Amino acid sequence: MNSHNVDDHGIIRSPGKFEGAPRYLPYFWDMSLDGASDDAYDVCGIPTDFFIVDNADRAAYPELEDIYALSMWESDQGFVYHKTYQSSSEYEAARALAQEDDEES
């Protein structure tokens, strides 16, 4: 994994696709590239990966302690964005909407 300049709040400050993102995002991006997401859908035509955060993820990144899951996608400009979900119901609702959008396109 590439090294990034990370500030005291765990935000990547290095220029590039992860600039402004939390330090754990490259970790999930690498898993995405390896096909290790829990689900993947095209949301509004944008490939989006969904991950359920597990204990190994939380051990590596303690700031994920209160995060149940996350989704991530890459913009047309090459930046990686994400959304976190605090509960399984929030995650499942987002995943269901993504699946519905994927099936309609």
Residue pairs with C-beta under 8 A, 6 or more apart in sequence:
1 26
1 27
1 30
2 26
4 12
4 13
4 14
4 16
4 18
4 23
4 26
5 12
5 13
5 14
6 12
6 13
6 23
7 13
10 22
10 23
10 24
10 63
11 20
11 21
11 22
11 23
12 18
12 19
12 20
12 21
12 22
12 23
12 25
12 26
13 19
13 20
17 74
17 78
17 79
17 80
18 25
18 26
18 29
18 79
18 80
19 79
21 80
21 81
21 82
22 63
22 82
23 61
23 63
24 57
24 60
24 61
24 63
24 64
25 72
25 80
25 82
27 57
27 60
27 61
28 49
28 51
28 70
28 72
28 82
29 72
29 80
31 37
31 51
32 40
32 49
32 51
32 72
37 49
37 50
37 51
38 50
38 51
38 52
38 69
39 49
39 50
39 95
39 98
39 99
40 47
40 48
40 49
40 50
41 47
41 48
41 50
41 95
41 98
41 99
41 101
41 102
42 48
42 101
42 102
42 105
43 73
43 98
43 101
43 102
44 101
44 105
45 105
46 73
46 74
46 75
47 73
47 74
48 71
48 72
48 73
48 98
49 71
49 72
49 73
50 69
50 70
50 71
50 91
50 94
50 95
50 98
51 57
51 69
51 70
51 71
51 72
52 68
52 69
52 91
53 64
53 67
53 68
53 69
53 70
57 64
58 64
58 65
66 86
67 84
67 85
67 86
68 85
68 86
68 87
68 88
68 90
68 91
69 84
69 85
69 88
69 91
70 82
70 83
70 84
70 85
71 82
71 83
71 85
71 94
71 95
71 98
72 80
72 81
72 82
72 83
73 80
73 81
73 82
74 80
74 81
75 81
83 94
85 91
85 94
